[in-house]
Amino acid sequence: MTSLASPPIFGAMESSLEILRALHFAADKHRKQRRKGADRDPYINHPIAVAEVLAREAGVRSAKLLQAAVLHDTIEDTETTPEELERHFGRRVRRLVEEVTDDKKLPSAERKRLQIEHAPKLSKQARRIKLADKICNLRDLAHTPPKGWNLERRIRYLEWSRQVVAGCRGASPKLERLFDRTLRVARAAIDRESGGGHEVPAAARGTLRRRRPA
């Protein structure tokens, strides 16, 4: 009996087209935005990097998860609505994006606290996006930190990221190992900079040197 299943190459092409559709949508929504890093890269570079970490470095093949990764900042940082995302990409993508979206009406400190508190409650797929997001942010912080961020602020960001990721563990051993390596690299970069004549407050030095991942 002849199989009616789609050939593997067709399924792969269909998934690629779905991801490209999300890329086009995100690029349009973020078109006027720039990253905070010293290089002021186009913002769209970040969600692309998050999706690439998932696909290339963690082996993720789910088109819906990769779409959500590409779109993960659209509700939080643009005027995109959850209903708009669902209309274009379906309920599953909308829910994943909503899970990793901060409420920008809250003060920054409260948003950071809630990320730590909510991380263990996220779905496994959302925790994978969160892990990839933090990996990309730490890479940027190590190589092109935001203008005006002194060493103490960068160290505090590393420690906060570590606390968020602690709640995401169990979602992806590959991503967790990658985060741990990235955190070590970021700490080493700050160590080198602080050893080059930059003053780091005593409390921040303690944060920098403790809790190094195994």
C-alpha positions in Angstrom: 0.0 0.0 0.0 1.4 3.4 -0.9 2.2 5.6 2.0 0.7 9.1 2.1 3.2 10.4 4.6 5.3 13.4 3.5 8.8 12.6 2.4 11.4 13.7 5.0 12.8 16.4 2.7 9.3 17.9 2.4 8.9 18.0 6.2 12.2 19.6 6.7 11.5 22.2 4.0 8.1 23.0 5.6 9.7 23.4 9.0 12.3 25.7 7.5 9.7 27.9 5.9 7.8 28.2 9.2 11.0 29.3 10.9 11.7 31.8 8.1 8.2 33.2 8.5 8.9 33.8 12.2 12.2 35.4 11.4 10.6 37.8 8.9 7.9 38.7 11.5 10.5 39.3 14.3 12.8 41.3 12.0 9.9 43.6 11.1 8.9 44.1 14.8 12.4 44.8 16.0 13.5 46.8 12.9 14.0 50.1 14.8 15.7 48.5 17.9 19.4 48.1 18.8 21.1 45.9 21.4 22.6 47.6 24.5 26.1 46.3 23.7 28.9 48.7 22.8 28.6 47.6 19.1 24.8 48.6 19.1 24.0 45.6 16.9 20.6 45.3 15.3 18.2 43.8 17.9 17.2 40.9 15.6 20.7 39.5 15.9 19.8 38.4 19.5 16.7 36.3 18.8 18.4 34.7 15.8 21.4 33.8 18.1 19.0 32.3 20.7 17.4 30.1 18.0 20.8 29.1 16.7 22.0 28.0 20.1 18.9 25.8 20.4 19.3 24.3 16.9 23.0 24.1 16.4 24.4 23.6 19.9 21.5 21.8 21.6 20.2 19.9 18.6 16.6 21.2 18.8 14.5 20.3 15.8 11.1 21.5 16.8 9.9 24.2 14.4 7.5 25.5 17.0 10.2 25.8 19.7 12.5 27.6 17.2 9.7 29.9 16.1 9.1 30.8 19.8 12.8 31.4 20.3 12.9 33.8 17.3 9.8 35.6 18.6 10.6 35.5 22.4 11.0 39.2 22.8 8.2 40.5 20.5 5.5 40.8 23.2 7.9 42.2 25.8 9.8 44.7 23.7 7.5 45.6 20.8 3.9 46.4 20.4 3.1 42.8 19.4 0.1 41.3 21.2 -0.4 37.7 22.3 -3.5 37.5 20.0 -1.4 38.6 17.1 1.2 35.9 17.7 -1.5 33.3 18.0 -3.2 34.4 14.8 0.1 34.1 12.9 1.8 31.2 14.6 -0.7 29.3 16.7 -1.5 28.9 20.3 1.5 26.8 21.2 4.0 29.5 20.1 2.0 32.2 21.8 2.0 30.3 25.1 5.8 29.7 24.9 6.5 33.4 24.2 4.1 34.4 27.0 5.9 32.1 29.5 9.3 33.9 28.9 7.8 37.5 28.7 8.4 40.0 31.5 5.8 42.5 32.5 7.4 45.8 31.6 5.0 47.7 33.7 6.9 46.4 36.8 10.1 47.9 38.1 13.3 46.3 36.8 14.3 44.9 40.2 10.8 43.2 40.6 11.0 41.7 37.1 14.4 40.2 37.9 13.1 38.8 41.2 10.1 37.3 39.4 12.3 35.7 36.8 14.1 33.8 39.5 10.9 32.9 41.2 9.1 31.7 38.1 11.9 29.8 36.4 11.2 26.4 38.0 7.5 26.8 37.1 8.1 27.2 33.4 7.4 24.4 30.9 10.5 22.4 29.8 10.3 24.1 26.3 10.2 27.6 27.9 13.1 26.7 30.2 15.1 25.8 27.1 14.4 29.2 25.5 15.4 30.9 28.8 18.6 28.9 29.0 19.6 29.8 25.4 18.6 33.5 26.0 20.9 33.7 29.1 23.7 32.0 27.2 23.5 34.6 24.4 23.3 37.4 26.9 26.4 36.3 28.8 28.3 35.9 25.5 27.4 39.5 24.7 28.3 40.7 28.2 31.7 39.0 28.0 32.6 40.4 24.6 30.6 43.6 24.0 29.2 44.8 27.4 26.6 47.6 27.3 28.1 51.1 27.4 28.2 52.4 30.9 28.1 49.0 32.6 30.9 49.0 35.2 32.5 45.8 36.5 30.2 45.6 39.5 27.1 45.8 37.4 28.3 43.1 35.1 29.2 40.8 38.0 25.8 41.3 39.5 24.2 40.4 36.1 26.2 37.2 36.0 25.1 36.2 39.5 21.4 37.0 38.7 21.6 34.9 35.5 23.0 32.0 37.5 20.1 32.2 39.9 17.6 32.2 37.0 19.2 29.3 35.3 19.3 27.3 38.6 15.5 27.2 38.3 15.7 26.0 34.7 17.9 23.0 35.3 16.5 19.6 34.2 15.2 21.0 30.9 18.4 20.3 28.8 21.7 18.9 30.0 23.4 20.2 26.8 22.2 23.8 27.4 23.0 23.6 31.1 26.6 22.5 30.4 26.9 25.3 27.8 25.6 27.9 30.2 28.1 26.8 32.8 31.0 27.1 30.3 29.7 30.4 29.1 29.5 31.7 32.7 33.1 30.6 33.4 34.2 32.5 30.3 32.3 35.6 31.3 33.7 35.5 34.8 37.3 35.0 33.4 36.9 38.0 31.1 35.9 40.2 34.1 38.7 38.7 36.2 41.2 39.7 33.5 39.7 43.2 33.3 39.7 43.7 37.1 43.3 42.6 37.2 44.2 45.3 34.7 43.8 48.2 37.1 40.0 48.3 37.4 38.6 48.6 40.8 36.0 45.9 41.8 34.1 46.4 45.1 34.9 43.7 47.7 31.3 42.4 47.7 31.3 42.1 43.9 34.7 40.3 44.0 33.2 37.7 46.3 30.3 37.1 43.9 32.7 36.8 41.0 34.7 34.0 42.6 32.1 31.9 44.4 29.7 29.2 43.0 31.8 28.4 40.0 30.0 25.7 38.1 31.6 22.2 38.0 
